[in-house]
Amino acid sequence: MFEDFTLDTVDVGPGQVRVRQGGSGPAVLLLHGHPRTHMTWGRVADFLSPHLTVVCPDLPGFGRSYQPADAPESSNSSKRAKAHALVELMRRLGHESFFVVGHDRGSLTAFRMAMDHPACVRKLVIVDGIPVIEHLERADWTFARDWYHWFFFAQPEKPERAISADPLAWYDKLSPRLMGLEAYDDLLDVIQDPDVIHGMVEDYRAGLSIDHLHDRADRDAGRKVMCPMLCLWSLRDDMEQIYGDPAAIWRNWADDVRGFGIESGHHVAEENPYALSRAIRGFFEAH
């Protein structure tokens, strides 16, 4: 994975971001989900790099990127703060405008980036995600049962204690066969770090304290994603079962939305990288 890519750390102001980059052509920023690092994109990056300059950072709070300082309402872990930091990353790498792809928690930062920095985001791809406020307003007992970690992670201190007591028991579905050994070893290393566990949990705390307020303010003001948008979801995950057609939800937030499901479980970049890469590239190349 990541053939001919370089691995660097870049100072973005609040701290250092670990980033892997390679390829040539227009730039695309790939944002991973929980509990992954940038390594989840390895096979996708190799498919895209002949056609695009591919930039894969660890999200702030994840992997070996900086840990946002604790703040009231977890504001330094908000998707607004992370989007700002990653726009600065792209600027320092020489990319004033670029494509963005976000999966899972990364999709929330990608969405916020498109809302707050419309001049930077040329096209947006969201994979297995909807705005935080849509999650919360549509939540029912099945969401509470199956996505209970959202509410557990919002509690103070206890999530970090529970996860750090036995990280491999908590993240018990990690698979070196599925992820690739290098990505697996990288993730195994970072989930042993209590600071990383805290940073990942803070990402969820921000969702339930401040991110949904940012979403609400945009909705109340009538602000929408200005660029073309592609919504993708994993057919063997539960996004469609809980929410119906995710693209229909996104049409409340953007005027130019298309979308479809991909045959995969939740970690689509690892489970079906070819189909995901083909969808991304086809969308970016379409006029």
C-alpha positions as CSV (number, residue, x, y, z in Angstrom):
1,M,0.0,0.0,0.0
2,F,1.0,3.7,-0.5
3,E,3.5,2.9,-3.3
4,D,5.8,5.9,-3.9
5,F,4.1,7.9,-1.1
6,T,5.9,10.0,1.4
7,L,5.2,10.1,5.1
8,D,5.6,13.5,6.8
9,T,4.5,15.6,9.8
10,V,3.2,19.1,9.1
11,D,2.7,21.9,11.6
12,V,-0.8,23.3,11.2
13,G,-0.9,25.7,14.1
14,P,-2.5,23.8,17.0
15,G,0.0,21.0,16.4
16,Q,1.6,18.5,14.1
17,V,-0.5,16.4,11.6
18,R,0.9,13.1,10.4
19,V,0.2,12.8,6.7
20,R,1.0,10.5,3.8
21,Q,0.9,11.9,0.2
22,G,1.7,10.8,-3.3
23,G,0.4,10.7,-6.9
24,S,-0.1,13.5,-9.4
25,G,-2.9,15.6,-10.7
26,P,-5.6,17.5,-8.9
27,A,-5.5,17.1,-5.1
28,V,-7.9,14.9,-3.0
29,L,-8.0,14.9,0.8
30,L,-9.1,11.5,2.3
31,L,-10.4,11.6,5.9
32,H,-10.7,8.4,7.8
33,G,-13.2,7.3,10.5
34,H,-13.1,5.8,14.0
35,P,-10.9,4.2,15.2
36,R,-8.8,4.1,12.1
37,T,-5.7,6.1,11.0
38,H,-4.9,7.3,7.5
39,M,-3.6,3.8,6.8
40,T,-7.1,2.6,6.2
41,W,-6.9,4.3,2.7
42,G,-3.9,2.4,1.5
43,R,-5.4,0.4,-1.3
44,V,-7.7,3.3,-2.3
45,A,-4.8,5.7,-2.4
46,D,-2.9,3.3,-4.8
47,F,-5.9,3.1,-7.1
48,L,-6.3,6.9,-7.2
49,S,-2.7,8.1,-7.2
50,P,-2.1,7.6,-11.0
51,H,-4.8,10.2,-11.6
52,L,-4.9,12.4,-8.4
53,T,-2.5,13.8,-5.8
54,V,-3.7,11.9,-2.8
55,V,-3.3,13.4,0.7
56,C,-4.1,11.1,3.7
57,P,-3.7,12.6,7.2
58,D,-4.5,11.2,10.6
59,L,-7.4,13.3,11.8
60,P,-6.5,15.6,14.8
61,G,-7.1,13.5,17.9
62,F,-6.5,10.2,16.0
63,G,-3.4,8.2,15.1
64,R,-0.2,10.2,15.5
65,S,-1.6,13.7,14.7
66,Y,-1.8,16.2,17.5
67,Q,-4.2,15.9,20.4
68,P,-6.5,18.9,20.6
69,A,-6.3,20.7,24.0
70,D,-9.3,20.0,26.3
71,A,-11.7,22.9,26.2
72,P,-15.3,23.6,27.3
73,E,-17.9,21.7,25.1
74,S,-14.9,19.9,23.6
75,S,-14.7,22.8,21.2
76,N,-11.1,22.1,20.1
77,S,-12.2,18.7,19.0
78,S,-15.2,20.1,17.0
79,K,-15.4,19.3,13.4
80,R,-15.1,23.1,12.7
81,A,-11.7,23.2,14.5
82,K,-10.6,20.0,12.7
83,A,-11.7,21.3,9.3
84,H,-9.8,24.6,9.8
85,A,-6.7,22.7,10.7
86,L,-6.9,20.4,7.7
87,V,-7.6,23.3,5.3
88,E,-4.4,24.8,6.7
89,L,-2.6,21.4,6.1
90,M,-3.6,21.5,2.5
91,R,-2.6,25.1,2.1
92,R,0.9,24.3,3.5
93,L,1.1,21.4,1.1
94,G,0.4,23.9,-1.8
95,H,-3.3,23.1,-2.4
96,E,-5.6,26.1,-2.2
97,S,-8.6,24.1,-3.6
98,F,-9.1,20.3,-3.6
99,F,-11.5,17.4,-3.6
100,V,-12.5,15.9,-0.2
101,V,-13.6,12.4,0.8
102,G,-14.7,11.6,4.3
103,H,-15.7,8.3,5.9
104,D,-17.6,7.8,9.2
105,R,-16.2,10.4,11.6
106,G,-14.1,11.8,8.8
107,S,-17.3,12.5,6.9
108,L,-18.4,14.9,9.6
109,T,-15.1,16.9,9.3
110,A,-15.4,16.8,5.5
111,F,-19.0,18.1,5.6
112,R,-18.0,20.9,8.0
113,M,-15.0,21.8,5.7
114,A,-17.4,22.2,2.7
115,M,-19.7,24.4,4.8
116,D,-17.1,26.6,6.4
117,H,-14.6,26.7,3.5
118,P,-16.6,26.6,0.3
119,A,-13.8,28.2,-1.8
120,C,-11.5,25.3,-0.9
121,V,-13.7,22.3,-1.6
122,R,-14.2,21.5,-5.3
123,K,-16.3,18.4,-4.8
124,L,-17.4,16.5,-1.7
125,V,-17.8,12.7,-1.2
126,I,-19.4,11.5,2.0
127,V,-19.2,7.8,2.9
128,D,-21.4,6.3,5.6
129,G,-22.3,9.6,7.2
130,I,-25.0,12.2,7.6
131,P,-24.8,15.5,9.6
132,V,-24.7,15.0,13.4
133,I,-27.9,16.9,13.9
134,E,-29.7,14.5,11.5
135,H,-28.4,11.5,13.6
136,L,-29.6,13.0,16.8
137,E,-33.0,14.2,15.6
138,R,-33.8,10.9,14.0
139,A,-32.4,8.7,16.9
140,D,-34.8,6.1,18.2
141,W,-34.4,3.0,20.3
142,T,-32.6,1.1,17.5
143,F,-30.0,3.8,17.2
144,A,-29.6,3.8,21.0
145,R,-29.2,0.0,20.9
146,D,-26.8,-0.3,17.9
147,W,-24.9,3.0,18.1
148,Y,-24.9,3.2,21.9
149,H,-21.2,4.2,21.9
150,W,-22.3,7.7,20.8
151,F,-23.9,8.3,24.2
152,F,-21.4,6.3,26.2
153,F,-18.5,8.3,24.8
154,A,-20.3,11.5,25.7
155,Q,-19.8,10.7,29.4
156,P,-16.8,12.1,31.3
157,E,-13.8,9.8,32.0
158,K,-15.5,6.4,32.0
159,P,-15.2,5.7,28.3
160,E,-11.4,6.2,28.4
161,R,-11.1,3.9,31.5
162,A,-13.2,1.2,29.8
163,I,-11.3,1.2,26.5
164,S,-7.8,1.6,28.0
165,A,-8.3,-1.3,30.3
166,D,-8.3,-3.7,27.3
167,P,-8.1,-1.9,23.9
168,L,-8.2,-5.1,21.9
169,A,-11.3,-6.3,23.7
170,W,-13.0,-3.0,22.9
171,Y,-11.9,-3.0,19.3
172,D,-12.4,-6.7,18.8
173,K,-13.1,-6.7,15.1
174,L,-9.7,-5.5,13.9
175,S,-8.4,-7.9,11.3
176,P,-4.9,-7.9,9.8
177,R,-6.2,-9.9,6.9
178,L,-8.8,-7.3,6.1
179,M,-6.8,-4.2,6.9
180,G,-3.3,-5.3,5.7
181,L,-0.6,-6.0,8.3
182,E,1.0,-2.6,8.1
183,A,-2.3,-0.8,8.8
184,Y,-3.2,-3.3,11.5
185,D,0.2,-2.8,13.3
186,D,-0.2,0.9,13.1
187,L,-3.6,0.9,14.6
188,L,-2.6,-1.6,17.2
189,D,0.2,0.8,18.3
190,V,-2.0,3.9,18.6
191,I,-4.9,2.3,20.5
192,Q,-2.5,1.4,23.3
193,D,-1.9,5.1,23.9
194,P,-4.4,6.6,26.5
195,D,-4.0,10.1,24.9
196,V,-5.2,8.8,21.5
197,I,-8.2,7.0,23.2
198,H,-9.0,10.3,24.9
199,G,-8.7,12.2,21.6
200,M,-11.0,9.8,19.8
201,V,-13.6,9.9,22.5
202,E,-13.5,13.7,22.5
203,D,-14.4,13.6,18.9
204,Y,-17.8,12.1,19.9
205,R,-18.2,14.4,22.9
206,A,-17.9,17.4,20.5
207,G,-20.6,15.9,18.4
208,L,-23.1,15.9,21.2
209,S,-22.0,19.2,22.7
210,I,-21.1,21.6,19.9
211,D,-21.1,20.1,16.4
212,H,-24.9,19.7,16.3
213,L,-25.2,23.4,17.2
214,H,-23.1,24.4,14.3
215,D,-25.3,22.2,12.1
216,R,-28.4,23.8,13.5
217,A,-27.1,27.3,12.9
218,D,-26.4,26.5,9.3
219,R,-29.8,25.0,8.8
220,D,-31.6,27.9,10.4
221,A,-29.6,30.3,8.2
222,G,-30.4,28.3,5.1
223,R,-26.7,27.6,4.4
224,K,-25.9,24.6,2.2
225,V,-23.0,22.8,0.7
226,M,-22.1,24.8,-2.4
227,C,-20.1,22.2,-4.4
228,P,-21.3,19.0,-6.1
229,M,-21.7,16.1,-3.6
230,L,-21.7,12.3,-3.8
231,C,-23.2,10.3,-1.0
232,L,-22.1,6.7,-0.7
233,W,-23.0,4.0,1.9
234,S,-22.1,0.4,2.7
235,L,-24.9,-2.0,1.8
236,R,-23.9,-4.5,4.5
237,D,-23.8,-1.8,7.2
238,D,-26.9,-0.3,8.9
239,M,-27.0,3.2,7.6
240,E,-29.8,2.5,5.1
241,Q,-31.7,0.3,7.6
242,I,-31.8,3.1,10.2
243,Y,-32.3,6.2,8.0
244,G,-33.7,5.1,4.7
245,D,-32.1,6.7,1.7
246,P,-29.1,8.7,2.9
247,A,-29.0,10.7,-0.3
248,A,-32.5,12.0,0.4
249,I,-31.3,13.3,3.8
250,W,-28.3,15.0,2.1
251,R,-30.6,16.8,-0.3
252,N,-31.7,18.9,2.6
253,W,-28.1,20.1,2.9
254,A,-26.9,20.4,-0.7
255,D,-28.5,21.3,-4.0
256,D,-26.4,19.0,-6.2
257,V,-26.4,15.5,-4.6
258,R,-26.2,12.0,-6.1
259,G,-25.7,8.8,-4.3
260,F,-25.7,5.0,-4.2
261,G,-24.7,2.0,-2.0
262,I,-21.6,-0.1,-2.3
263,E,-21.5,-3.8,-1.6
264,S,-19.4,-3.8,1.6
265,G,-19.4,-3.7,5.3
266,H,-18.7,-0.5,7.2
267,H,-15.0,-0.2,6.5
268,V,-15.4,0.0,2.8
269,A,-11.9,1.4,2.0
270,E,-10.6,-1.9,3.3
271,E,-13.4,-4.3,2.2
272,N,-14.1,-3.0,-1.3
273,P,-11.4,-0.5,-2.2
274,Y,-11.8,-1.0,-6.0
275,A,-15.6,-0.1,-6.0
276,L,-15.0,2.9,-3.7
277,S,-12.1,4.1,-5.8
278,R,-14.0,3.8,-9.0
279,A,-17.0,5.7,-7.6
280,I,-14.7,8.5,-6.3
281,R,-12.8,8.8,-9.5
282,G,-15.9,8.7,-11.7
283,F,-17.5,11.5,-9.7
284,F,-14.4,13.7,-9.7
285,E,-14.0,13.3,-13.5
286,A,-17.6,14.0,-14.3
287,H,-18.4,17.5,-15.5
